[in-house]
Amino acid sequence: MALVTAITDHYSRGNLLARLHAALCDDGVDPAHPTMETLAPYDQFHGRGMEATRELADAMPARPSDHILDVGSGIGGPARFVASRFGCRVTGLDLTPEFCDVARRLTKLLGLDDQVVFDAGDALAMPFGDASFDGAYSMNVSMNIADKAGLYREFHRVLKPGAWLLLSELAQGDAGGPDYPTPWASTADASFLATADATRHGLAEAGFDIVRLDNTIDKSRAFADRSRAAVARGEKPPHRAVMLMHGEIAKPAMANVARALEDGRLIPIEIVARKR
Ligand SMILES: C[S@@+](CC[C@H](N)C(=O)[O-])C[C@H]1O[C@@H](n2cnc3c(N)ncnc32)[C@H](O)[C@@H]1O
C-alpha cells in the first residue's frame, strides 16, 4: 500500500485538468475543443510521445471487432489513438485516479467515450475476467512494478489464447541505474527496472512467445536531436507531457533519463509477444 501511495503521489499533483487547459491556451488551442493532434504533446506520457505510439500501433494486428487493454493508460492518449486508428474498443487501467478522471474527460471531448473507457486499478490485480481481451499493450509502466512475474501473469490471464501483447518500456542497462528523479519515480525506492533479458525470460516463463524485442536507442537519439533543434529555433519541444505532469521536477527528471540513455544505464525496448 505504501508503494501504491508513493506511485500515485508521484504522478498526481492535483489540478491536472486546469494545468492542461492553461497549457492548451498557451498553445492557442481552445481547451473545450481539443483534437488528437493538439493534445498529443501532453497526453502521450512516454519517450518520443506520439511517434512511439504510432509505431507501437503499426505493430498491432488489431481489428475493429477487438477489445484491447491498455495497462497504465495515463491520461489516455495512446488508448484514444489506438481506438480511433482501428475502430476497436479499448479499456485503460491505471493506478492513479486523477489520471483516469482526466482521461475520461478528454475522451468525451474527443467523442470517443463509446469506444474507450478507463478503470482505476492495479495491474497486479486487474479487475477483468479471464480471457477478456484480444490484445494488450503497455507504454512506460513496468518501471513502477516490482513484481514483474505477477504483472505478466495478469496479462496472460486476461488475454485470450493466441492474443498479442506489446510492451514499450525502459530496461536496465549494464552500467548501473539512472539518477533520480525520473519521470516515473521521484526516488529509486519506487523504480523497478529489469534488463531486456530478464523481461524476455519473464514473459516466456509466464506463457508468452516473444515475436521480437528491439532496442530503440537510435530512435530516442534522433528524437532528442529533433527536440533540441526545435528549441534552438525558438519553438516549444514536441513532447511536453513530463513538464505538464511534474512541474518543477520535470527538467532534472528528463535530464537524468537523457544521460542514462546516453551512457547505457537505460535501454528503451519494444517487445511484441503472443500468448501461447
Ligand atoms: C509514465 S506513465 C505512462 C502513461 C501512459 N502509458 C502513456 O504512455 O501515456 C506511467 C503510468 O503507469 C501507471 N501505473 C504505475 N503503476 C501501476 C500499476 N501497478 N497498475 C496500473 N497502473 C500503474 C501510473 O499511474 C502512470 O499513469
The ligand as an ORCA input file, in Angstrom:
! r2SCAN-3c Opt
* xyz 0 1
  C       4.825      7.159    -17.382
  S       3.110      6.978    -17.170
  C       2.624      6.326    -18.776
  C       1.154      6.577    -19.086
  C       0.680      6.057    -20.436
  N       1.020      4.668    -20.620
  C       1.255      6.869    -21.575
  O       2.213      6.377    -22.187
  O       0.759      7.968    -21.849
  C       3.019      5.524    -16.152
  C       1.605      5.193    -15.725
  O       1.579      3.902    -15.097
  C       0.634      3.945    -14.060
  N       0.945      2.833    -13.149
  C       2.046      2.666    -12.392
  N       1.969      1.518    -11.686
  C       0.783      0.939    -12.000
  C       0.112     -0.245    -11.595
  N       0.634     -1.087    -10.700
  N      -1.090     -0.509    -12.131
  C      -1.667      0.332    -13.032
  N      -1.076      1.477    -13.441
  C       0.127      1.775    -12.943
  C       0.805      5.320    -13.461
  O      -0.314      5.717    -12.698
  C       1.019      6.169    -14.708
  O      -0.185      6.645    -15.226
*
